[in-house]
Amino acid sequence: MILAIDIGNIRTTIALFDGAGELSFQSELETDTKMTGDRCAIDLMGVFHLYRADLNGVEGAILSSVVPPITGIYARTLRRLTGKPPLVVGPGLKTGLNIKAEVHNQLGSDIVASCVAASVLYPAPAIVINSRTAVTFSYMSKNAFEGCAIMPGVDIALEALSRNGAQLPQISMAQVDSPLGRNTVDSMRAGVLYGYSGAFDRVIESLEEAAGAKAAAVVATGSQAPALYRLCRREIKYDHDLLVKGLYHLYRKNIRR
């Protein structure tokens, strides 16, 4: 079994793949920048106990992180629990991609993992959308990362509205039935959802124009996606597990069987 962990700014995703590469379970924990080694070990053992999985059956692990203060803590804890150091997504790891970035180590490990999965699972050229704290749009030609665009995430937009508008409440995102909001909460949600769906369509179109080729697939992963992408005029495939699938494929590319 292969353990894949992605540490995001808000959530940490823990996924276990069986010997055939099928997802056994996926769990999400709150990312804690004050995490200690013992707390990390307790959390990981708790997740395995919750899903009735055997930690002793883990043959290897791979870790991606955009939160440097706790990357080392997770890496050391994984070695402590499995007896082997995990692979860490970063410079030196074989991706199978031609990454056309000016500074390779500035490209987020979550973007790398999602693009690797898209290169394996979807036709090229493809546009890969990661919707997290920020939203990234990556254009992939055949086995090549051509570049990406980054915009603030949906949650950031809602938070900015609430924080800077004295009479606007703090709310969470939810589906709305119409852009014609008739109360403050629905109006805020409508503005963000319909505004962002239009922005997504425009960014996708602009990436295709800049690259000179229409994408054969547009695939998205991350939070808020289902509610938002239903409003986009462009067809977007939502793949909830895209990032962890990419981590699994990265592990296999770098470890000989």
C-alpha positions as CSV (number, residue, x, y, z in Angstrom):
1,M,0.0,0.0,0.0
2,I,1.1,3.5,-0.8
3,L,0.4,6.5,1.5
4,A,0.0,9.9,-0.1
5,I,-0.3,13.1,1.9
6,D,-0.9,16.6,0.7
7,I,-0.4,19.5,3.2
8,G,-2.5,22.5,2.1
9,N,-2.8,25.9,3.8
10,I,-6.2,24.9,5.2
11,R,-6.5,21.2,5.0
12,T,-4.2,18.2,5.0
13,T,-5.3,15.3,2.8
14,I,-4.4,11.7,3.7
15,A,-4.9,9.0,1.0
16,L,-4.1,5.3,1.0
17,F,-3.8,3.3,-2.3
18,D,-3.8,-0.5,-2.4
19,G,-1.5,-2.7,-4.4
20,A,-3.6,-2.2,-7.6
21,G,-3.5,1.6,-7.3
22,E,-7.1,1.9,-6.2
23,L,-8.0,4.4,-3.5
24,S,-8.7,2.6,-0.2
25,F,-9.6,5.8,1.7
26,Q,-9.1,9.5,1.7
27,S,-9.3,11.7,4.8
28,E,-9.0,15.4,5.5
29,L,-7.6,17.0,8.6
30,E,-7.2,20.7,9.5
31,T,-3.7,21.9,8.8
32,D,-2.0,23.0,12.0
33,T,1.2,25.0,11.6
34,K,1.9,24.3,15.3
35,M,1.9,20.6,14.8
36,T,4.4,18.5,16.9
37,G,5.8,15.2,15.9
38,D,3.8,13.3,18.5
39,R,0.6,15.1,17.5
40,C,1.2,14.2,13.9
41,A,1.8,10.5,14.7
42,I,-1.4,10.4,16.8
43,D,-3.4,12.0,14.0
44,L,-2.1,9.6,11.4
45,M,-2.6,6.5,13.6
46,G,-6.1,7.7,14.3
47,V,-7.0,8.1,10.7
48,F,-5.8,4.5,10.0
49,H,-7.8,3.2,13.0
50,L,-10.9,5.1,11.8
51,Y,-10.8,3.5,8.3
52,R,-9.7,0.1,9.7
53,A,-6.5,0.1,7.7
54,D,-3.2,-1.4,8.7
55,L,-0.3,1.1,9.0
56,N,2.1,-1.8,9.0
57,G,1.1,-2.6,5.4
58,V,2.3,0.7,4.1
59,E,5.3,0.0,1.8
60,G,6.1,3.6,1.0
61,A,4.8,7.2,1.3
62,I,4.9,10.4,-0.7
63,L,4.4,13.9,0.6
64,S,3.6,17.2,-1.0
65,S,3.3,20.4,1.0
66,V,2.8,24.2,0.5
67,V,3.3,24.7,4.3
68,P,7.1,24.6,4.8
69,P,7.0,24.9,8.7
70,I,5.4,21.4,9.1
71,T,6.8,19.6,6.0
72,G,9.7,18.2,8.0
73,I,7.5,17.2,10.9
74,Y,5.4,15.0,8.6
75,A,8.4,13.6,6.8
76,R,10.0,12.6,10.1
77,T,6.8,11.2,11.4
78,L,6.2,9.1,8.3
79,R,9.7,7.6,8.6
80,R,9.0,6.9,12.3
81,L,5.7,5.1,11.5
82,T,6.6,3.3,8.3
83,G,10.4,2.7,8.8
84,K,11.1,4.4,5.5
85,P,11.7,8.1,4.5
86,P,8.9,9.4,2.3
87,L,9.4,10.9,-1.1
88,V,8.9,14.7,-0.9
89,V,7.6,16.5,-4.1
90,G,10.2,19.0,-5.1
91,P,13.3,19.6,-7.1
92,G,15.0,16.3,-8.1
93,L,11.8,14.2,-8.2
94,K,11.1,12.7,-11.6
95,T,7.8,13.9,-12.9
96,G,7.8,12.8,-16.5
97,L,6.8,16.4,-17.4
98,N,8.7,19.1,-19.3
99,I,8.1,22.0,-16.8
100,K,8.5,25.3,-18.6
101,A,8.8,27.4,-15.6
102,E,11.5,30.1,-15.0
103,V,12.1,28.9,-11.5
104,H,11.1,25.2,-11.0
105,N,11.0,25.3,-7.2
106,Q,8.4,28.1,-7.3
107,L,5.9,25.8,-8.8
108,G,3.6,24.5,-6.0
109,S,3.8,20.7,-5.3
110,D,0.0,20.5,-5.5
111,I,0.1,21.9,-9.0
112,V,2.8,19.4,-10.0
113,A,0.9,16.5,-8.6
114,S,-2.4,17.4,-10.3
115,C,-0.7,18.0,-13.7
116,V,1.1,14.6,-13.4
117,A,-2.3,13.0,-12.8
118,A,-3.9,14.9,-15.8
119,S,-1.0,13.8,-18.1
120,V,-1.8,10.2,-17.2
121,L,-5.6,10.2,-17.1
122,Y,-6.8,12.8,-19.6
123,P,-6.1,13.7,-23.2
124,A,-3.8,16.5,-24.1
125,P,-3.8,19.4,-24.4
126,A,-5.5,19.9,-21.0
127,I,-6.2,22.7,-18.6
128,V,-5.9,21.7,-14.9
129,I,-7.7,23.8,-12.3
130,N,-6.8,23.6,-8.7
131,S,-9.3,25.4,-6.5
132,R,-7.9,25.9,-3.0
133,T,-6.8,29.0,-1.1
134,A,-5.9,30.3,-4.5
135,V,-7.2,29.0,-7.9
136,T,-4.6,27.9,-10.4
137,F,-5.2,27.2,-14.1
138,S,-2.4,25.2,-15.7
139,Y,-2.1,24.6,-19.4
140,M,-0.7,21.2,-20.3
141,S,0.4,20.2,-23.8
142,K,1.5,16.6,-24.3
143,N,3.7,15.9,-21.2
144,A,4.6,19.6,-20.8
145,F,3.6,22.2,-18.3
146,E,3.3,25.4,-20.4
147,G,2.4,27.8,-17.7
148,C,-0.4,28.9,-15.4
149,A,-2.6,31.7,-14.2
150,I,-3.4,32.3,-10.5
151,M,-6.3,34.1,-9.0
152,P,-7.7,34.5,-5.4
153,G,-9.9,31.6,-4.3
154,V,-13.6,31.7,-3.7
155,D,-13.2,31.7,0.1
156,I,-10.8,34.6,0.0
157,A,-13.3,36.6,-2.0
158,L,-16.1,35.9,0.5
159,E,-13.8,36.8,3.4
160,A,-12.8,40.0,1.8
161,L,-16.4,41.0,1.2
162,S,-17.3,40.3,4.9
163,R,-14.2,41.9,6.3
164,N,-14.4,45.1,4.3
165,G,-18.1,45.6,4.1
166,A,-19.4,46.9,7.4
167,Q,-22.9,45.6,6.8
168,L,-22.0,42.4,5.1
169,P,-22.1,39.2,7.2
170,Q,-19.5,36.5,7.3
171,I,-20.9,33.5,5.3
172,S,-19.9,30.3,3.7
173,M,-20.4,29.4,0.1
174,A,-23.5,27.5,-1.0
175,Q,-25.4,26.9,-4.2
176,V,-27.9,29.6,-5.2
177,D,-30.7,29.2,-7.7
178,S,-30.5,32.6,-9.4
179,P,-28.2,35.6,-9.8
180,L,-31.1,37.7,-8.6
181,G,-30.4,37.6,-4.9
182,R,-33.2,38.9,-2.8
183,N,-31.4,39.0,0.5
184,T,-27.8,39.9,1.5
185,V,-26.5,36.4,1.9
186,D,-27.9,35.1,-1.4
187,S,-26.7,38.2,-3.2
188,M,-23.2,37.7,-1.9
189,R,-23.2,34.1,-2.9
190,A,-24.7,34.9,-6.3
191,G,-22.1,37.6,-7.0
192,V,-19.2,35.3,-6.2
193,L,-20.5,32.2,-7.9
194,Y,-21.7,33.8,-11.1
195,G,-18.7,36.2,-11.1
196,Y,-16.2,33.5,-10.7
197,S,-17.8,31.1,-13.2
198,G,-17.6,33.9,-15.8
199,A,-14.0,34.6,-14.8
200,F,-13.2,30.9,-15.1
201,D,-14.6,30.7,-18.7
202,R,-12.6,33.8,-19.6
203,V,-9.3,32.5,-18.2
204,I,-9.7,29.1,-19.9
205,E,-10.4,30.9,-23.2
206,S,-7.4,33.2,-22.8
207,L,-5.1,30.2,-22.0
208,E,-6.2,28.5,-25.1
209,E,-5.6,31.6,-27.2
210,A,-2.1,32.1,-25.7
211,A,-1.2,28.5,-26.3
212,G,-2.7,28.3,-29.8
213,A,-4.7,25.2,-29.2
214,K,-8.1,24.4,-27.7
215,A,-7.9,22.1,-24.7
216,A,-9.2,18.5,-25.2
217,A,-10.1,18.4,-21.6
218,V,-10.6,20.8,-18.7
219,V,-10.3,19.1,-15.4
220,A,-10.7,20.6,-11.9
221,T,-10.1,19.5,-8.4
222,G,-10.4,21.2,-5.0
223,S,-12.9,22.9,-2.8
224,Q,-16.1,24.6,-4.0
225,A,-15.8,23.1,-7.4
226,P,-19.2,21.4,-7.9
227,A,-21.3,24.4,-7.0
228,L,-19.2,26.7,-9.1
229,Y,-18.5,24.6,-12.2
230,R,-22.1,23.9,-12.9
231,L,-22.5,27.6,-13.8
232,C,-19.6,27.7,-16.2
233,R,-20.4,27.7,-19.9
234,R,-17.3,25.6,-20.6
235,E,-17.6,21.9,-19.8
236,I,-15.4,21.1,-16.8
237,K,-14.7,17.6,-15.5
238,Y,-14.5,17.6,-11.7
239,D,-12.1,15.0,-10.3
240,H,-12.1,15.1,-6.5
241,D,-9.1,12.8,-6.2
242,L,-6.9,14.2,-8.9
243,L,-4.2,15.5,-6.6
244,V,-3.7,12.4,-4.6
245,K,-3.8,10.3,-7.8
246,G,-1.0,12.4,-9.1
247,L,1.0,11.7,-5.9
248,Y,0.5,8.0,-6.4
249,H,1.7,8.2,-10.0
250,L,4.7,10.3,-8.9
251,Y,5.6,7.6,-6.3
252,R,5.5,4.9,-9.0
253,K,7.6,7.0,-11.4
254,N,10.4,7.3,-8.7
255,I,10.4,3.9,-7.0
256,R,11.4,0.8,-8.8
257,R,9.2,-2.2,-8.1
